[in-house]
Amino acid sequence: MDVDIAGLPGADRRIPAGGDWLSAEELAGLTPEVLMERTRALAPRAAAAAAEAERLRRPVDEIWNALRAAGYFYMYVPRRFGGLEVTTDQFIDITLPIAEACASTAWVASFCAEHNWILSHFPEETQVALFGGDHPYVIAPGVTTPIGEAIPVEGGYRVTGRWKWGTGVMHADWIIASALVKGERDPPRAMFCLFPAADAAVLDTWRAAGMAGTGSNDIAVADLFVPDARTVSLTALGAGRGPGSRGYRNPIYRMPMLPFLAMTAAMSALGAARSAAAAYRDRLATHARMGAATAQAEKPAAQIRLGKADVMVAAAEQVIRQAGRDNLASGTLEGEAQVRARISNRARIAYAVSLCREAVAGLAEAAGSSAQMLDQPFQRAVRDLAVISTHVVFDVDTAYELHGRALIGLPPNSTLV
């Protein structure tokens, strides 16, 4: 497998120096409730920085560092290493204030928090070296497309690949990347590989119409040695059965991966929709259509648009929350029963995100031209939702097809379950 990146510009990334971890005393006082208070307090600053994140095409350092200082990234670090082990509802409650303020920043932060859950499935040797050593948590993208190549060698693998959609890489100290093991079996085994961010090239490729502030640039390595202890089977991880999680009593470490990923990503969609609905509501009092004698707030049509959108977004939130709880329960299932549950959870989350996008599209039709100006947060929410909903886990046609097949006893016709 060849990776040619000669002449391609590198991204202006920020590999953290470390040393800014919470002290033992600070960590002992960190609770989900305290963290909720901190993200609510940070939200106005994150909202004020959202336009700057778009301009920079990555999260703003000040906001990112504030999330680190708040303790946000300890949420899914195992408690034995000082983490919080939050519930899925607490994860949503803690993240939503940031998602409403800046969907891009919340997208990156929530994925990086969730990727510490992924690390809990890696072999214990690796967890002890990182969580119990010089990295109480990691900031790492988890990249899967296009899948890389791993050649077995003594003690590990030589990994080569160029991956897209590197959410989190702009502030990463580690990278989690997918690879197929070459020449081992047919079909080849797929796994996640963990390696230091400093060992990878990050290419300046992220230019998107929405979610522009995520900095989800391409990542490339060529013939990089990865020890066997820094790999985990994607099949095992997909079922919530990575070897490193076996010693944990908390059932969150047995949740299937893909529905958890979908729930994580959906939080930014929900935040963007809530932000757009609030912006539309606030402008009704002063917005008057050309030729109208009264403000839009007095128009039944505008009231209907707002009321419908509010109901749709509230319904989406309930679907996302319940899917998170149901995914936790599906961690007790095995084999085909768990696969059916994973498919159902993913389909419901995809539906919830489609509700968010439809709600905001309805508001955009009635918001007026001035709401589309770049200094208005409303237009950013519209663009962000348009891009979020294209994520592969929110492809409703595929999600519904998989669910329909499962309902009539047919096997999945996709590996993305």
C-alpha positions as CSV (number, residue, x, y, z in Angstrom):
1,M,0.0,0.0,0.0
2,D,1.5,3.3,-1.1
3,V,0.9,6.7,0.6
4,D,2.1,9.6,-1.4
5,I,1.8,12.9,0.5
6,A,4.8,14.7,-1.1
7,G,4.1,18.4,-1.6
8,L,0.8,18.4,0.4
9,P,0.5,21.1,3.0
10,G,0.5,20.1,6.7
11,A,-2.1,21.3,9.1
12,D,-1.4,23.8,11.9
13,R,-2.0,21.3,14.6
14,R,-1.4,21.5,18.4
15,I,0.1,18.4,19.9
16,P,-0.5,19.0,23.6
17,A,2.6,19.3,25.8
18,G,0.8,17.5,28.7
19,G,1.3,18.5,32.3
20,D,-2.1,20.2,32.5
21,W,-4.0,17.2,34.0
22,L,-6.2,17.7,37.0
23,S,-4.4,17.2,40.3
24,A,-5.4,14.2,42.5
25,E,-7.4,16.7,44.7
26,E,-9.1,18.3,41.7
27,L,-10.0,14.9,40.3
28,A,-11.4,13.7,43.6
29,G,-13.8,16.6,43.6
30,L,-14.9,16.1,40.0
31,T,-18.4,14.7,39.6
32,P,-20.9,14.6,36.7
33,E,-22.9,17.4,38.4
34,V,-19.8,19.6,38.8
35,L,-18.9,19.0,35.1
36,M,-22.4,19.9,34.0
37,E,-22.1,23.3,35.9
38,R,-18.7,23.9,34.2
39,T,-19.9,23.3,30.6
40,R,-23.0,25.5,31.2
41,A,-20.7,28.2,32.4
42,L,-18.3,27.8,29.5
43,A,-21.1,27.8,26.9
44,P,-21.3,31.6,26.4
45,R,-17.6,31.7,25.7
46,A,-17.9,28.8,23.3
47,A,-20.7,30.6,21.4
48,A,-18.7,33.8,21.2
49,A,-15.8,31.8,19.7
50,A,-17.8,29.8,17.2
51,A,-17.2,32.1,14.3
52,E,-13.5,32.1,15.1
53,A,-13.5,28.3,15.1
54,E,-15.0,28.4,11.6
55,R,-12.3,30.8,10.4
56,L,-9.5,28.7,11.9
57,R,-11.1,25.5,10.8
58,R,-10.5,23.9,14.2
59,P,-11.6,24.4,17.8
60,V,-10.3,27.6,19.4
61,D,-7.4,26.9,21.7
62,E,-8.9,28.9,24.6
63,I,-12.2,26.9,24.5
64,W,-10.4,23.6,24.1
65,N,-8.1,24.3,27.0
66,A,-11.0,25.3,29.1
67,L,-12.6,21.9,28.4
68,R,-9.4,20.2,29.5
69,A,-9.3,22.3,32.7
70,A,-13.0,21.5,33.4
71,G,-12.2,17.8,33.4
72,Y,-14.4,17.0,30.3
73,F,-12.1,14.3,29.0
74,Y,-12.2,12.2,32.1
75,M,-15.8,11.1,31.5
76,Y,-15.1,7.6,30.0
77,V,-11.7,7.0,31.6
78,P,-12.3,3.9,33.9
79,R,-12.7,4.8,37.5
80,R,-9.7,2.7,38.5
81,F,-7.6,5.3,36.8
82,G,-9.5,8.3,38.2
83,G,-12.2,8.6,35.6
84,L,-15.9,9.4,36.0
85,E,-17.7,6.5,34.1
86,V,-20.7,8.7,33.3
87,T,-24.0,7.4,32.2
88,T,-25.2,8.1,28.6
89,D,-27.7,10.6,29.9
90,Q,-25.0,12.4,31.9
91,F,-22.8,12.5,28.8
92,I,-25.7,14.2,26.9
93,D,-26.4,16.6,29.8
94,I,-22.7,17.6,30.1
95,T,-22.2,18.0,26.3
96,L,-25.4,19.8,25.2
97,P,-24.5,23.3,26.5
98,I,-21.4,23.2,24.3
99,A,-23.2,21.7,21.4
100,E,-25.8,24.5,21.5
101,A,-23.0,27.0,21.6
102,C,-20.7,25.5,18.9
103,A,-21.6,22.2,17.2
104,S,-18.1,21.9,15.8
105,T,-16.4,22.2,19.1
106,A,-18.8,19.8,20.8
107,W,-18.4,17.3,17.9
108,V,-14.7,17.2,18.4
109,A,-14.8,17.2,22.2
110,S,-17.5,14.5,22.5
111,F,-15.7,12.2,20.1
112,C,-12.4,12.6,21.9
113,A,-14.1,11.8,25.2
114,E,-15.8,8.8,23.7
115,H,-12.5,7.5,22.3
116,N,-11.2,7.1,25.8
117,W,-14.0,4.5,26.1
118,I,-12.5,2.8,23.0
119,L,-9.1,2.8,24.7
120,S,-10.6,1.0,27.7
121,H,-11.0,-2.0,25.3
122,F,-7.3,-2.1,24.4
123,P,-5.1,-4.6,26.3
124,E,-4.6,-3.8,29.9
125,E,-0.9,-3.3,29.3
126,T,-1.6,-0.3,27.1
127,Q,-4.3,1.1,29.5
128,V,-1.8,1.0,32.4
129,A,0.9,2.7,30.4
130,L,-1.4,5.5,29.4
131,F,-4.2,6.0,31.9
132,G,-2.0,4.8,34.8
133,G,1.1,6.5,33.5
134,D,1.7,9.9,31.9
135,H,-1.6,10.3,30.1
136,P,-4.6,10.2,32.5
137,Y,-6.7,10.5,29.3
138,V,-5.9,10.7,25.6
139,I,-7.0,13.1,22.9
140,A,-7.3,10.9,19.8
141,P,-9.2,10.8,16.6
142,G,-10.7,7.4,15.6
143,V,-10.3,7.1,11.8
144,T,-11.7,4.3,9.7
145,T,-11.9,5.4,6.1
146,P,-10.3,4.4,3.9
147,I,-9.0,1.5,5.9
148,G,-5.2,1.2,6.3
149,E,-3.0,-1.8,5.9
150,A,-1.1,-3.7,8.7
151,I,1.7,-6.2,7.9
152,P,2.5,-8.6,10.7
153,V,6.1,-8.4,12.0
154,E,7.7,-9.6,15.2
155,G,6.0,-8.0,18.2
156,G,3.4,-6.1,16.2
157,Y,2.6,-4.7,12.8
158,R,4.0,-2.2,10.2
159,V,1.0,0.1,9.5
160,T,0.5,2.2,6.4
161,G,-2.5,4.4,5.6
162,R,-4.1,7.7,4.8
163,W,-7.4,8.3,6.6
164,K,-10.0,10.9,6.1
165,W,-12.3,12.5,8.7
166,G,-9.7,12.9,11.5
167,T,-12.0,14.6,14.0
168,G,-9.8,15.5,17.0
169,V,-6.5,15.4,15.3
170,M,-5.8,19.1,15.6
171,H,-5.3,18.8,19.4
172,A,-4.4,15.1,19.5
173,D,-1.6,13.4,21.4
174,W,-2.5,9.9,20.1
175,I,-4.3,8.5,17.0
176,I,-6.6,5.5,16.7
177,A,-6.7,4.2,13.1
178,S,-8.2,1.2,11.4
179,A,-6.3,-1.3,9.4
180,L,-6.7,-4.7,7.7
181,V,-4.1,-7.3,8.5
182,K,-2.5,-8.3,5.3
183,G,-1.9,-11.9,4.3
184,E,-3.3,-13.4,7.4
185,R,-6.7,-14.8,6.4
186,D,-9.5,-14.3,3.9
187,P,-11.4,-12.1,4.7
188,P,-8.6,-10.2,6.4
189,R,-8.9,-9.2,10.1
190,A,-9.8,-5.6,10.8
191,M,-8.4,-3.8,13.9
192,F,-7.8,-0.5,15.5
193,C,-4.1,0.6,15.9
194,L,-3.0,3.2,18.5
195,F,0.1,5.3,17.9
196,P,1.5,8.7,19.0
197,A,0.1,11.7,17.0
198,A,3.7,12.9,16.6
199,D,4.4,9.8,14.4
200,A,1.8,10.9,11.8
201,A,1.5,13.5,9.1
202,V,-1.7,15.6,9.3
203,L,-2.7,17.2,6.0
204,D,-4.5,20.5,5.6
205,T,-7.6,19.1,3.8
206,W,-10.6,20.2,6.0
207,R,-12.6,22.7,4.0
208,A,-16.3,22.1,4.5
209,A,-19.6,24.0,4.1
210,G,-20.7,23.1,7.6
211,M,-18.9,21.8,10.8
212,A,-16.0,23.8,9.5
213,G,-14.6,24.3,12.9
214,T,-13.9,20.6,13.6
215,G,-10.5,20.5,11.9
216,S,-11.2,16.9,10.7
217,N,-8.1,16.7,8.5
218,D,-6.5,13.7,6.8
219,I,-4.0,11.6,8.7
220,A,-1.2,9.6,7.1
221,V,1.5,7.2,8.2
222,A,3.8,4.9,6.2
223,D,5.4,1.7,7.5
224,L,4.9,2.7,11.1
225,F,5.6,0.0,13.7
226,V,2.7,-0.5,16.1
227,P,3.2,-3.0,19.0
228,D,0.6,-5.8,19.3
229,A,-0.5,-4.4,22.7
230,R,-1.7,-1.3,20.9
231,T,-4.2,-3.0,18.7
232,V,-7.7,-4.3,19.3
233,S,-10.1,-6.3,17.0
234,L,-12.8,-4.2,15.4
235,T,-15.2,-7.1,15.6
236,A,-14.7,-7.5,19.3
237,L,-14.9,-3.7,19.8
238,G,-18.1,-3.5,17.7
239,A,-19.8,-5.9,20.2
240,G,-18.3,-4.1,23.2
241,R,-16.1,-7.1,23.9
242,G,-12.5,-5.7,23.6
243,P,-10.1,-7.7,25.8
244,G,-9.2,-4.7,28.0
245,S,-12.8,-4.1,29.2
246,R,-13.3,-7.6,30.7
247,G,-12.3,-6.6,34.1
248,Y,-14.7,-3.6,34.5
249,R,-17.9,-4.1,36.3
250,N,-19.7,-1.0,34.9
251,P,-21.9,-2.1,32.0
252,I,-20.9,0.9,30.0
253,Y,-17.8,-1.0,29.0
254,R,-19.9,-3.7,27.3
255,M,-21.9,-1.3,25.1
256,P,-21.7,-2.0,21.4
257,M,-19.5,0.6,19.7
258,L,-21.5,1.8,16.7
259,P,-24.7,2.9,18.4
260,F,-22.6,4.6,21.1
261,L,-20.7,6.4,18.3
262,A,-24.0,7.4,16.7
263,M,-25.4,8.7,20.0
264,T,-22.2,10.7,20.5
265,A,-22.4,12.3,17.1
266,A,-26.1,13.0,17.5
267,M,-25.5,15.3,20.4
268,S,-24.0,18.0,18.1
269,A,-27.0,17.7,15.8
270,L,-29.4,18.1,18.7
271,G,-27.4,21.1,20.0
272,A,-27.4,22.8,16.6
273,A,-31.2,22.3,16.3
274,R,-31.9,23.7,19.7
275,S,-29.6,26.7,18.9
276,A,-31.5,27.4,15.6
277,A,-34.9,27.1,17.3
278,A,-33.8,29.5,20.0
279,A,-32.4,32.0,17.5
280,Y,-35.6,31.8,15.4
281,R,-37.8,32.4,18.5
282,D,-35.7,35.4,19.6
283,R,-35.9,37.1,16.3
284,L,-39.7,36.7,15.9
285,A,-40.4,39.8,18.1
286,T,-38.5,42.1,15.8
287,H,-38.6,40.4,12.5
288,A,-41.2,41.8,10.0
289,R,-41.5,40.6,6.4
290,M,-41.4,43.3,3.7
291,G,-44.9,44.6,3.2
292,A,-46.2,43.3,6.5
293,A,-47.7,45.6,9.1
294,T,-46.9,43.4,12.1
295,A,-43.9,41.5,13.5
296,Q,-43.6,37.8,12.6
297,A,-44.4,36.9,16.3
298,E,-48.0,37.8,15.6
299,K,-48.3,35.6,12.5
300,P,-49.9,32.2,13.1
301,A,-47.7,30.7,10.4
302,A,-44.5,31.7,12.2
303,Q,-45.9,30.4,15.5
304,I,-46.7,27.1,13.9
305,R,-43.2,26.8,12.5
306,L,-41.7,27.4,15.9
307,G,-44.1,25.1,17.7
308,K,-43.6,22.3,15.2
309,A,-39.8,22.6,15.3
310,D,-39.8,22.7,19.1
311,V,-41.8,19.4,19.3
312,M,-39.6,17.8,16.7
313,V,-36.4,18.7,18.5
314,A,-37.8,17.6,21.8
315,A,-38.9,14.3,20.3
316,A,-35.4,13.8,18.8
317,E,-33.8,14.3,22.2
318,Q,-36.0,11.7,23.8
319,V,-35.2,9.2,21.0
320,I,-31.5,9.8,21.3
321,R,-31.5,9.5,25.1
322,Q,-33.6,6.2,25.0
323,A,-31.3,4.8,22.3
324,G,-28.4,5.4,24.6
325,R,-30.0,3.6,27.4
326,D,-31.1,0.7,25.2
327,N,-27.6,0.4,23.8
328,L,-26.4,0.0,27.4
329,A,-28.9,-2.8,27.8
330,S,-27.9,-4.5,24.6
331,G,-24.4,-5.0,26.0
332,T,-25.9,-8.0,27.9
333,L,-26.9,-9.6,24.6
334,E,-24.8,-11.9,22.4
335,G,-24.7,-12.9,18.8
336,E,-27.6,-12.2,16.4
337,A,-29.8,-10.8,19.2
338,Q,-27.2,-8.1,19.9
339,V,-26.8,-7.4,16.2
340,R,-30.5,-6.8,15.8
341,A,-30.4,-4.4,18.8
342,R,-27.5,-2.5,17.4
343,I,-29.3,-2.1,14.1
344,S,-32.5,-0.9,15.8
345,N,-30.6,1.7,18.0
346,R,-28.7,3.1,15.0
347,A,-31.9,3.4,12.9
348,R,-33.6,5.3,15.7
349,I,-30.7,7.7,16.2
350,A,-30.5,8.3,12.4
351,Y,-34.2,9.1,12.5
352,A,-33.7,11.6,15.4
353,V,-31.0,13.4,13.5
354,S,-33.3,13.6,10.4
355,L,-35.9,15.2,12.7
356,C,-33.4,17.8,13.8
357,R,-32.4,18.6,10.2
358,E,-36.1,18.8,9.1
359,A,-37.0,21.1,12.0
360,V,-34.3,23.5,11.2
361,A,-35.0,23.4,7.5
362,G,-38.6,24.4,8.2
363,L,-37.4,27.3,10.3
364,A,-34.9,28.4,7.7
365,E,-37.7,28.8,5.1
366,A,-39.4,31.3,7.4
367,A,-36.4,33.0,9.1
368,G,-35.9,35.7,6.5
369,S,-32.8,36.7,4.5
370,S,-31.2,38.6,7.3
371,A,-30.9,35.4,9.4
372,Q,-28.6,34.0,6.7
373,M,-25.9,36.6,7.2
374,L,-22.6,35.2,8.4
375,D,-22.8,37.2,11.6
376,Q,-26.0,35.4,12.6
377,P,-25.6,32.1,14.5
378,F,-28.8,30.8,12.8
379,Q,-27.1,30.2,9.5
380,R,-24.3,28.2,11.0
381,A,-26.8,25.8,12.6
382,V,-28.4,25.2,9.2
383,R,-25.1,24.5,7.6
384,D,-23.8,22.3,10.4
385,L,-27.0,20.2,10.4
386,A,-26.7,19.7,6.6
387,V,-23.2,18.3,7.0
388,I,-23.8,16.3,10.2
389,S,-26.7,14.5,8.7
390,T,-24.4,13.2,5.9
391,H,-22.3,11.2,8.4
392,V,-22.5,7.5,7.4
393,V,-24.2,6.5,10.7
394,F,-27.0,8.9,9.9
395,D,-27.7,7.5,6.4
396,V,-31.4,6.9,7.0
397,D,-31.9,4.8,3.8
398,T,-29.2,2.3,4.9
399,A,-30.3,2.4,8.5
400,Y,-34.0,1.7,7.7
401,E,-33.1,-1.0,5.2
402,L,-30.9,-2.8,7.8
403,H,-33.7,-2.5,10.3
404,G,-36.3,-3.7,7.9
405,R,-34.2,-6.7,7.0
406,A,-33.7,-7.6,10.7
407,L,-37.4,-7.4,11.3
408,I,-38.1,-10.1,8.7
409,G,-35.2,-12.3,9.8
410,L,-32.7,-11.4,7.0
411,P,-29.0,-10.9,7.9
412,P,-27.4,-7.5,7.5
413,N,-26.1,-6.6,4.1
414,S,-23.6,-4.1,5.5
415,T,-20.6,-4.4,7.7
416,L,-21.5,-1.2,9.5
417,V,-23.5,-2.6,12.3
